[in-house]
Amino acid sequence: GGMFWRNSRLAGWAAFALLAACAPEAPTPDPEDINAARQAALAFDVRMRMDILDRLERAEDPVAVYLAYRDNVPGWAKEIGTKLGVDLSRTALRTRNPSNAPDDWEVKQMELFEFSREAGLDPATMEVAEIVTEGKQKVFRWIRPIVMDEACLACHGEEIDTRVVTLLNQEYPLDEALDYHETEFGGAYSVSKVLT
């Protein structure tokens, strides 16, 4: 019986939906936290694109562009996050730097984003904001996908300067963040804030 299996699965879903309906109401994220998260991601996005695209348009040496990016970008996330009172990071299902590897919550959200993209939804409308319990702490979490464009593809696309590839191989031997195309998701901006 395939039919029985299908029905039992439906019954399982129905029970799950019922449980969810009776579960205590999950706390709703503060609109101010959501706003701060959006601002942080936007500020980072604008700064990065302006800096990288500006260098590409001036036809700067690709190695110089890569080095400028590598040396400046981590500091930007910290600086922007601090200013807005949140912790801003970037993560991906395929990371270049293992220290940016996603946690379980981020993996789940990015897989859902990918599913939504394949279903034809507009990435501009995708974001998730939740309050989750981590250990004994309540934590505000927010995530939004990063869409690959010309600036990103200089170091994450299919046609990367061979000298940049050599540098990447030296610095990130476990690099998985290559061969992206325009409009694909290259990961996500992830924001967290421990709530007192």
C-alpha positions in Angstrom: 0.0 0.0 0.0 1.2 3.3 -1.3 -2.2 4.7 -0.5 -1.9 3.8 3.2 1.5 5.3 3.4 0.3 8.6 1.9 -2.7 8.7 4.3 -0.6 7.9 7.3 1.8 10.7 6.3 -1.2 13.1 5.9 -2.4 12.0 9.3 1.0 12.7 10.7 0.9 16.2 9.2 -2.6 16.8 10.6 -1.5 15.8 14.1 1.6 18.1 13.7 -0.7 21.0 12.6 -2.9 20.4 15.6 0.0 20.3 18.0 1.4 23.5 16.5 -2.1 25.1 16.9 -2.2 24.2 20.6 1.5 25.0 21.3 2.1 28.2 23.3 2.4 31.3 21.0 6.0 31.8 19.9 7.2 35.3 20.9 7.1 37.8 18.0 10.3 39.5 17.0 10.4 43.2 17.8 9.9 45.3 14.6 12.9 47.5 15.7 15.1 44.4 15.8 13.9 43.4 12.3 14.6 47.0 11.1 18.1 47.0 12.6 18.8 43.7 10.9 17.6 44.9 7.5 19.6 48.1 7.9 22.8 46.1 8.8 22.4 43.9 5.7 21.7 46.8 3.4 24.6 48.9 4.7 26.9 46.0 4.2 25.5 45.2 0.8 25.8 48.8 -0.5 29.3 49.3 0.9 30.6 46.0 -0.6 29.0 46.5 -4.0 30.1 50.1 -4.2 33.7 49.2 -3.2 34.0 46.1 -5.4 32.1 47.5 -8.4 34.1 50.7 -8.2 37.4 48.8 -8.3 36.1 46.6 -11.2 35.0 49.6 -13.2 38.3 51.2 -12.7 39.8 48.0 -14.2 41.9 47.5 -11.1 44.0 44.4 -11.0 41.8 41.5 -9.9 44.4 40.4 -7.3 44.3 43.9 -5.8 40.4 43.8 -5.7 40.5 40.4 -4.0 43.0 41.5 -1.4 41.1 44.7 -0.7 38.0 42.6 -0.2 39.7 40.0 2.0 41.3 42.5 4.2 38.4 44.9 4.7 35.2 43.0 4.5 35.3 41.1 7.9 35.8 44.4 9.7 32.8 46.0 7.9 30.4 43.4 9.2 31.7 44.0 12.8 31.6 47.7 12.5 28.1 47.9 11.0 26.7 45.3 13.4 28.2 47.2 16.4 26.7 50.5 15.2 23.2 48.9 15.0 23.4 46.7 18.1 23.3 43.4 16.3 25.7 40.6 15.3 25.9 40.6 11.5 27.5 37.7 9.6 27.4 36.1 6.2 27.0 32.4 5.7 26.3 30.0 2.9 25.5 26.3 2.2 28.8 26.3 0.2 31.3 28.4 2.2 34.8 29.6 1.2 35.9 30.3 4.8 35.1 27.4 7.1 34.6 29.9 10.0 31.5 31.2 8.1 29.8 27.7 8.2 26.1 27.9 8.9 24.5 26.6 12.1 21.4 24.3 11.9 18.9 27.2 11.9 20.7 28.9 9.1 20.9 25.7 7.0 17.2 25.2 7.4 16.3 28.7 6.3 18.7 28.7 3.4 17.3 25.4 2.1 13.8 27.0 2.3 15.0 30.1 0.4 16.4 27.8 -2.3 13.2 25.9 -2.5 11.2 29.2 -2.8 13.6 30.4 -5.5 13.1 27.2 -7.5 9.3 27.7 -7.1 9.7 31.1 -8.7 9.3 33.4 -5.7 11.0 36.8 -5.8 14.2 36.8 -3.6 13.6 40.4 -2.7 10.6 39.3 -0.6 12.5 36.6 1.2 13.5 37.0 4.9 12.9 35.2 8.1 12.8 36.7 11.6 12.3 34.5 14.6 13.0 34.4 18.3 14.7 31.1 19.2 15.9 29.6 22.4 19.6 28.7 22.4 20.6 27.1 25.7 19.0 29.4 28.3 19.0 32.5 26.1 16.3 33.9 23.9 17.9 35.1 20.7 16.5 37.2 17.9 17.5 35.6 14.5 17.0 37.2 11.1 18.2 35.9 7.7 17.9 37.1 4.1 19.4 35.5 0.9 22.3 37.1 -1.0 21.8 37.1 -4.7 24.9 36.8 -6.8 25.7 39.6 -9.2 28.6 41.0 -11.2 30.5 42.2 -8.1 30.3 38.7 -6.4 31.1 36.8 -9.6 34.6 38.4 -9.8 35.7 36.0 -7.1 32.8 33.4 -7.0 32.0 32.9 -10.6 33.2 30.6 -13.3 35.7 32.9 -14.9 38.0 34.0 -12.1 41.5 35.5 -12.8 43.9 32.6 -12.6 46.1 34.5 -10.1 43.1 35.0 -7.8 42.3 31.2 -8.1 45.9 30.5 -7.0 45.5 32.8 -4.0 42.1 31.2 -3.1 43.6 27.7 -3.3 46.4 28.7 -0.9 44.2 30.5 1.6 41.0 28.4 1.4 41.9 24.8 0.4 38.4 23.8 1.3 36.8 26.5 -0.8 33.3 25.5 -2.0 32.1 28.9 -3.0 32.9 28.8 -6.7 31.2 28.4 -10.1 28.2 30.6 -9.2 26.0 32.2 -11.9 24.2 35.5 -11.8 20.9 35.5 -9.9 21.8 32.3 -7.9 21.9 32.5 -4.1 25.4 32.8 -2.9 24.4 32.5 0.8 22.7 34.8 3.2 23.1 37.7 5.6 22.5 36.4 9.1 21.8 38.6 12.1 21.5 37.6 15.7 20.9 39.5 18.9 20.8 38.0 22.4 17.6 39.3 24.1 17.9 40.0 27.9 
